[in-house]
Amino acid sequence: MSRLCPAIDIFDANRRARVQAEQNAGQVWQDTVLRRLTDRKLQPLADEERRFLQALVAYDVAIDCVLHELTNY
């Protein structure tokens, strides 16, 4: 019995260490996958925002041209 108790304790410690390592690896994997999925979802929004800002600048330039033409009359 004296050798069995330390063996059970060692087995239990190894099990806890394995479970903790699996949880850590799972968290890293989940963070990586979540970040990639989030980036994929946000990239089209960033592209749309960039196109919107470019169109807004072009609209401002067109209004400036019209105002310039009107002040010439």
C-alpha positions, 0 to 999 in steps of 0.5 A: 500500500505504501508504494500505491499511494505515491503512484496514485498521486503521480498519476493524478498529477500527470492527469491534471497536467495533461488536462491543463495542457489540453485546455491551454492548447484548445484556448490557443487554437480557439483564439487563432480560429476566432481571430481569423474568422473575425478578420474575414468578416471585418475585411469586407467592411473595411473595403466598403468603408474605404470605397465609401470614403473615396466616393465621399472625397470624389463627391466633395471634389465635384461640389467644389468644382460646381461651386467654383463654376458658379462663382465664375458667373 
